[in-house]
Amino acid sequence: MLVNLLDFDLEHLSEYCESLGEKRFRAIQLFRWIHQRGAKNFEDMTDLAKSLRLSLEGSCTITPLNVLSRQNSKDGTIKWLFDVGAGNAVETVFIPEEDRGTLCISSQAGCAVGCIFCSTGHQGFSRNLSSAEIIAQLWFAEHTLRSERATHERVISNVVMMGMGEPLQNFTALVPALKVMLSDHGYGISRRRLTVSTSGVVPMIERLGQEAPVALAVSLHAAVNELRNTLVPINKKYPLVELRAACEAYLRVAPRDFITFEYCMLDAVNDTDLHAQHILDWLLPKGGNPLSAKINLIPFNPFPASGLFCSSPERVKAFAKILHNAGLVVTIRKTRGDDIDAACGQLAGEVLDRTDVSSRMQKQRIISLKKVAV
């Protein structure tokens, strides 16, 4: 079986080149050809010895993902659907802005966490992506956009691991992919511009800080256990006290001055003044150490199976004001790509039909949720 070189970070590629009898500096040349120039064919790598190119052709491949579809939003957002085999697909979203280009990358086909406001969670979990499948999303998007814009300049300046899946439940494949993104010989993404989002996989948060200390975003959505248990089921395994301790540990080992906490605004579920006070009590406990944080309020993007609705703009602003007046940095995320289902929480990526939750079960779930929220 041919080795897919998209699976290797620079260190592992160096080891592979040495196994072929080559000097380690050849790995840097090869790495640059693949990631900086987007080369797919070894014969194009003209500064590599012909003997090496022939050796690589006999043992290696640079295999991207097959594109099933592409959708362009009226606001400039682009969503690709990539085939990952066995009837599964993942979605990747490019969000252009004046001062940056952000790519939202998937780490799993589906997701096992099951947050009720997330379309991916309703799809269920199929499998983890490999490092090659994670980095292939960036490889394809970067070099496709460069070609379309007729430029050799970097198009993607920011990467967020906020697509389909829980990145920290695929830690083994995630870290090599992050190292490729960070490498100056690869994509050269700044640590402050590379964000990993997690629902709160506590044991892996500190490990991430030790092995790839990038920006961290935590999906909070409620700051009391009873409600968060329902919204983010992994909270039953790693409750808020453990999550806070892990965040404190991350700030000690990672070169960051704050953690971003994502908070999806759900009408009559988690958007009252009392819910805002819960956040303040958790982040800024009386007599305790404050947690250095930024709060990102996300207007909920409805999808039929959820049975949930977005908080009104007025309620979102009032909620933000409470947090801001207490001294927290608060932003309200602007919805992008919602006309092509590319907005936060809308990624599903299904190729084969799957049986959804029945209407009766879903209705009962929402009734139970609103009882908890009161």
N, C-alpha and C positions, 0 to 999 in steps of 0.2 A: 504494500500500500504506500502511495506517495505521501510524503510529509507536507502538510500545508504550512508554509512559512509564516502565515498570518497568526499562527498559534504562538509564536515565540516573541518574548521581549528580547532586548538586546543581549542580556547576559546568556540567555538560553540559546540564542542564535549564535553567539560566540562559541559556546560549547559545541554546538552542532558543526560549525565550520571546522573546529579543531578535530572533530571526529572524522572529518573528510581529509585531514592532513593539511588544512589551510591555517594561515596566521589569523589571529584574532581581529586584526584590522580589516580583514576582508569582510567580516560580519558587519562592520560599520558601513562599508561601501554598499553591501547588499541591503542592509536595513534602510539606508537613504533612498536607494532605488525603489524599494517597495513602498515606503510610507511618504517620502517627500516628493517623489516623482510619479508615484502611482503606476510603476511598471508592473506588468503582468507576465511578460515573456522574458526569459533569461537572455535570449539572443539580443535584446535591446540594451543590455547592460554592458556597454562597450568598453568600460574601463576595467572589467573583470577579465582575467585570463580565459582564453578559449577553453582550456582544459577544465577550469572550474565551472564554466557555463555548461559544458557537456555533462559534467558530474552532477550538477544541480538538476539538469533536465531529466536525468535518469532516476533521480531519487526524490525530487521535490516538486511542489506545485504552489502557485499563488492563486487560491481559489476563492473568489468572492461569492456572495449570496446571489441567487437568482431573484430578479425583481418581478413580482407578480402584478403590481400596479403602482401608479403614481397619481396623486391628487394635488392640485394647486389651489390654495385658498385665495379668495379675493384680497386678503390682507398680505399676501406674499408668502405665507407659510406653505411648506411642502411636506407631504406625508408619503413615505414609501412603504409598501408592504413587501416584505422579503420572505421567500420560501425557505423554511428550515427542515423540510422533509416530513414524511408520515402524516400529511394533512395539516401540519402546523405552520403558522406564519407569525412573524413579529413585525411591529410597526416602528418606524423611525421618523422623527419630525425635525425639520429644519425651520428655525424661527429667525428671520432676518430683522435687524434693527439698525438704526443709523450708525451706532457706535460699536456694534458687534454682531456676530452671527452665531447663534446657539443651536447645537444639535442635541436632541433628546434621544437617548439610546436605550434599547431594551436589553435586559440581562437574562430573561427567562421567557420561554413560550408559555404564556399564562402566568398565574401567580397562586401560591398556596395560602397566602395570608388571609384573603377573603374579606377585605374592607368593603362594607356594604355600599359605599358611595362611589366605588371604582368599577368601571366596566370590565377591566381585566380580571378582577376578582370574581365576577360572575361567570367568567369563562371557565374557571378552574385551572389546574396546573397540569402541564404536559411534561416539560423537562427543562433542565438547565441548558443554557447556551454554552458553547465552548469559548475559549479566549478568541479563537479565530472568528467565530460568529459575532462576538461582541465588537471586535476591532474592525471587522469587515463592513459594519454599518458606517463607521467613520471613514474608512478607506474609500468606500463607494461615494458617499455624499461629498466629501472634500474634493475628490478628483472629477466627479461629474459636474459639480458646480463651477470648478475652475474652467473646465472645458466649455461649458455653456456661457461663461462670462469672458472667455478668451483672456484669461489672466494666469500668471504663474504665482500670484500673491495668495497667501493663505486666506481662505474664505471663512472657515469655522474657527472662531476665537475662543468659544466657550463650549464645554460639554457638560451635560447634566445626565446622570444615570437615574432618570426619572421615567423611563419608558415602561414597558411591560415587565413585571417581575419585581422581586425583592432582591436587590443586588447582594446584600450580605448573606443571603441563603445560597449564593453561588460564589462564595469567597475565593475558592481555589482558581476559578477561571477569571474572576474579576480583577484580581491584583495584577497578573501579567498584562492584561489589557490596559489597565491604568498606567502601568510603567511605560508602555508603548506611547500612550497619549502624552505623558509627561516628558519623555526623552527629547533632548535637543536634536538628536539624530532622527527622531520620528516626527511627531506633530508639534512638539514644543509648546503644549498647552500649559499655562501657568497653574500652579497648585491652587491659586485663589480663583481660577476660572474653570476648575474641574470639580464638580460637585457630585457626591454620592448621596442619594436619598435612601433612608431606611425607615421602616415602620417601627423599628425598635428591637432589632436582634442584638440584645445586650452583650453577649459574649464576644461578638465580632466587632463591636464598635471600637473598643480599645485596641484590638489587633489591627484594625484599619489604620488607626493613628500611628502605630508602630511600623507598619509595612508600607503604607502609601498614604501619608498624612495630607489628604486633600480637604477641600471644603466639605462640611457635613451638614446635611439637611435631615431633620427628623420629622416624620409625619405624626403630629401630636393629635389634633382634632378634638381632644377633650383633655382636661387636666384633673379629672376625678376618675378613679378606677371603674366605678360602676358603669358610667357612660362610655368610657373608652373601651371597656371589655366588649361592648356591643359594636361600636364603630370600628375598632381595630382589634380583632380577636386575639392577636399575639400578645396583647396586654395581659391576658389571663396567665400567660407563662412568664412574662417579664413585666411586672407592674411598674407603676410610675416611680416608686422609690428606687427601684433598680435601674430604671431608665435614666433617672437624674444622676445617679452615681456614675453610670457609664459615660454620660455627657461630661461630667466633671473630670473624669479620667482622660477623656479625649482631649479636652482643652489643656491638660497638663502635658501631653505628649505631642500634640500636633501644633504646628506654627499658625494657629488661628486665634483671632481675638473674640470670636463669637460663633455660636451655632445657630443656624436658621431653623425655626420651627414652623412647619407648614400647618395651616389650619383651614380646613374646608368649611365654608359657611353654609350650614344646613338650616333651613327655615323651621323654627319651632323645635329644633333638636339640640343645637349647641351654640345658639347665637344670642342668648339673653345677657343682660348686664351681669347676672350671677355667674354665667359661664366665663365671662371676661375676668371676673374677680378670682375665679378658680385658677386661671392662668397666672395672675399676679401672685397668688398665694404659693403657687408651685415654683415659679421662677424667682420670686423675691420674698422668701419666707421671713417673717418677723423673727429676729434673733438669730437668723442663719445667713449663710453666704449666698449672695445673689448669683444666679447663673447668667453668664454673659450671653445674651441672646438677641436675635432679630426675629420678629414675628411676620410671617408672610400669610396674609389672609387671602384665601382662594375662593372666589365665587363658584359655587357648585355648578358643574355642567351636567344638566339632567340627561338621563338615558332611560328608556321605557322600563327596564327591569328593576330600577332602583326604588321607585315609588316615593322618591324624595324630591324636594324643591329647594331652589336657591333662596337664601335670605335676600330681602329687598336691599337695593343700594343704600337706602337711608339707614337700615339696620346695620349693614356692614360698616358704614361710616361712623355710626354711633359706637359700635363695638371697638373700632380702631381708636376712636378718641379716648375711650377709657384706658386703653393700654398705653397710648401716647402720653396722656396726662400723668401716668405713673412713672414715666421716664424711659419706657421701652421704645426701641426703634421699630416702627410698624410700616409695612407696605401692603398695598392692595394689588394683587396680581391682575394685570390686564389680560383678558381672555383673548387668545389667538387661535386661529384655525378651527373655530367651532363649526363653521359651515362644512368642513370635511371630516368632522369627528376627530380632530387632532388636538383638541384642548385637553387640559389636565383632567385625568380620570376617565377619558373617553376611549383610550386605546384598547382594542379587543383582538384584532388580528386573526380572526377565525377563518379557516378555509373550509373545514368540514362542519356541517351543521352539528350543533350540540344541543341537548335538551336543557332548557332553561328551568329556573325555579318556577314552580306552578304559581298562577296568579293568587290562589288562596293562601299558599304558604308565604308568599312575599307580602301580601296584605297583612297577615297576622304578625309577621316580623316587624313591619313598620309600626303597627299598633303597640307592640311590646316596647319598641324603641322609644316612642313618644311618652310612654308611661315612665320610663327611666329618666327621660330628659326633664320631666316636670319637677 
